[in-house]
Amino acid sequence: MSEIMTGTTMSGEIDNEDTMHNKFLVFELEAQQYAIAIEHVTDIINVQPVTRVPSCPDFVCGITNLRGKVIPIIDVRIRFGMAERDYDDRTCIIVVDLHNVSVGMIIDRVSEVITLDEDDIAAPPTFSNVVDVRFIKGIGKTDHGIKLILDCAAVLDDFGIPAPGME
Amino acid sequence: MKFMSGSANDSMLEMFLFEMSSLIDQLDEILLTSEKNQALTEDDVNEIFRIMHTIKGSSAMMEFDVIAAVTHKLEDTFFYIRENGIEQQFFTPLFDVMLDATDFLKTQLEAIQNGDELSAGNPELEERVLGVLAMLNGTASPGEGAASPPPAEEPGMGGKGPAEEPVPPAEEAPAESADGITHGTPYSAEVFFDEDCGMENLRAFMLVNTLKSTCNIISYDPPDIETNQDSASQILVHGFHLILETELDHDQLQEIIDECMHVKTATVIPVEGGYAQGAGGDSEIGGDRYEIHVRFEEDCSMENLRAFMLINSLRQKCDIVSFSPPDIENNSETAFEIAKNGFDIVLQTPIPQKELQSMFSPAMHVHDALIKKIAAPDKPEPAHEPSSPEAAADSKASAPAAKASAPAPAKAQAAAAKPENGAAQPAHKPAKPNIINVSLSKLDDLMDIMGEIVITESMVTHSPDLKGVADLDNFHKAARQLRKLTDELQDIVMSVRMVPIAGTFQKMHRIVRDMSRALNKEANLVTMGEDTDIDKTIIDGIADPIMHLVRNAMDHGVEAPEVREAAGKNPKATITLSAQNTGGEILITVSDDGKGLDAEKLIAKAKANGILTKPSNEYTEKEAYMLLCAPGFSTKEEVTEFSGRGVGLDVVKKNIEKVGGTVVIESKPGHGMSVFLKIPLTLAIVDGMDVTVGGGLYTIQITSINESFKAAREQIIVDTTGNEMIIIRGDVYPIIRMHQLFAVPNAHTNIEDGILIWVQAGEQSACLFVDELIGEQQIVVKPLPSYLSRYDAKSYGIAGCTILGDGNISLILDVGSIIEKTMEMR
């Protein structure tokens, strides 16, 4: 799965914008499926050793070496306030590029790439008991259930949470 | 030019900005030195003139008309000074207006750089420049400067309106001097393009197009520039010849052509009696043809300009056919050539040889002139059809174009002009400095790759596959060789990035000068060690801090002259800027002999501002001085134009720390203060010691490690609050448990299981407790990802990270911050 994905998305930069338009990468956390606009995704890699950096909040796992480039890794489960869970062979890191900042996001599993037309996307919920609605910017409706469309900027943003003390 | 607008090429703009800023810096330097010495040497005047001319030309080409307008006026002024000299009394107004002009140019460049709106013009400044020029002129009305044709060098053609004589290229008179030619005058023009510009035919075509709007173009040669690619090489060798009619006067036409892209030299002359008669027949001067070999006096210097003036004076009575070297006017290196080989002129004149000889008077520094009559060519060719080298040279002899053959770079021609006596062999051109400009990003890339190589090298030589292999002699031999080569390569790559700090220091002269005036203080800036080389990235990072410190010294440190005198000091203060390489670091010192710091006042002030972190009586003198660097500390109540905006030295400290440096302040009340900036030589590759704490990898710079050792429990002293310490050779050092500091689980907690590393950062020293030492290796320092910068890992003791040979990431420890942080918490 991730092999194929890597192939399509790695060349994303040179792809015609049109081919990426409306395409979303779907991944899973717990039982819920999330979608992320594919133009943000630059890579999908297996979990690899992460070096913890002091002074960072919990959800920032640390940094890792992605082919000679040092990128920060965040754990989306912790970010969303879910229980931590041991990594397995399906656990992946989705590398997203937002305004030239690369960040790896650890998620449970990657499932597929889907196309969502404008009509298929509904406004985000105002309340949800699954996930903090600040992270959701829309709901994608498909024949196989709904996908929560992730607001990458919000996931990566800090919301002004102060860095935890060293104690 | 029209074709430039719109898509003003980025790289061209970059080049322009680079060139401009270095020229302006150069200009600043000359001005400040001259002002200091109250003298303007001939060299300086020429240099300023050249700089103004270049800036004018380039900015006109890039369509920055405002810059072009101002520099044009300045150029005129310096043209006048070059010709007529300047009296001492005019220095102050001249320098003032010049420095203001450079400021104006700087702001304009900055605006261009930022893509801001450019100012629509600076009539006030231009007015002032004209004012200075008028002052220099004395009562002379415009045009009078051009009064007498020069038999000697001194009067020359004045800065204004030499319209009635053949004007050498590259000097324009202001527009008001349009007293010469009126409408529809025919001109012939010979244009040479820059040698390396390429596509000369297209350049010529564009030139023709440009001229079309103002001129009636009658013919040009070669004629088929549009369709025939080969015409490019023809133009390159023989130049591009135009015959045209225009209502513009000579200077305007010259200017239009000069300002076209890639035009190297352009010679415009009016065609007497109309272009139709211009072809064929001797010019009206006629007479015999002479070949003259001139030698200048040995010590006269600037031979090229002397030769140029000589040519100008000869033009009065003679028809100059050619001279060699041809580019005397714009190539100062020809001076050496002339000094060595003499200067050759071929001319045609009706005056007798004796009279001709007298024209080379000793007043013009001519040592001797060898005049030889030669046969005039008998078959003149039409001026506008020089199609072969010989024809080109010959046509010069007869056609009107010959009169203005001033810069004639064509080799064939130069050769033709040489006398048989062989004195003028192709001279040894003084070696041009072999320097190229490389964009910093390329060097950064190079550095990155260098880093990758270092990593890969250790990846190969420490490969786990090697374990268990019995015979590795050859491998180790090769590995050693590889290591040696990568070390060498690294040294070279580093040295490429090194630039002398002189440029940064140089800028400070201006600041001291301006501030001395504004604050009515007298100060002298002394610089030392300007040739110290520092990594370009670091230089960029420390330029602002140094400027800040110099301003601070001027504003807060240096007292008013009366006060200084009363204190028995020289009323003129001295600010010293020095740089020295102390091995692993660069030490930059900014010191003044001003009033110095008062520790008690500093503490009181800090207390008032609420930034004291411990009881005021516990502060040592040094710590008190460092309060200056605390955020929100500013000793001066009032805000001045130059400093004291309340940001204080904390910005300096921050910026210095950004490049991995440290700040130390020393002071002797009444005798001034010194600020020491310790800057690492380079940021990129350092020797590091890898250690582990709870499975995590950390790297400590070797330079900050004093010693590492195992400690026994009984060596450890614990104070009442539980802080651990150890005595090493009689001194007590705190122990910092890294696992506690970074909250790392699964680390050794028993002091005897791990290892202590005695580290030093500036004045501070401590022992770090870690699990174990892994080994020493070269590491490539990488910054933490920018995404993490919001968590301020730096102040937690992480300076950056590095990728190790096995692909793992190690965090580089910043010993200074760790000690500071720990002391703060204790």
Interface residues (C-beta under 8 A of the other chain):
Chain A: P49 T51 R52 V53 P54 S55 C56 P57 V60 I63 T64 N65 G68 V70 I71 P72 V101 S102 V103 L156 D158 A163 M166 E167
Chain B: E452 G696 L697 L741 F742 A743 V744 K782 L784 P785 S786 Y787 L788 R790 Y791 D792 A793 S795 Y796 G797 I798 C801 I803 G807 N808 I809 S810 L811 K821 M825
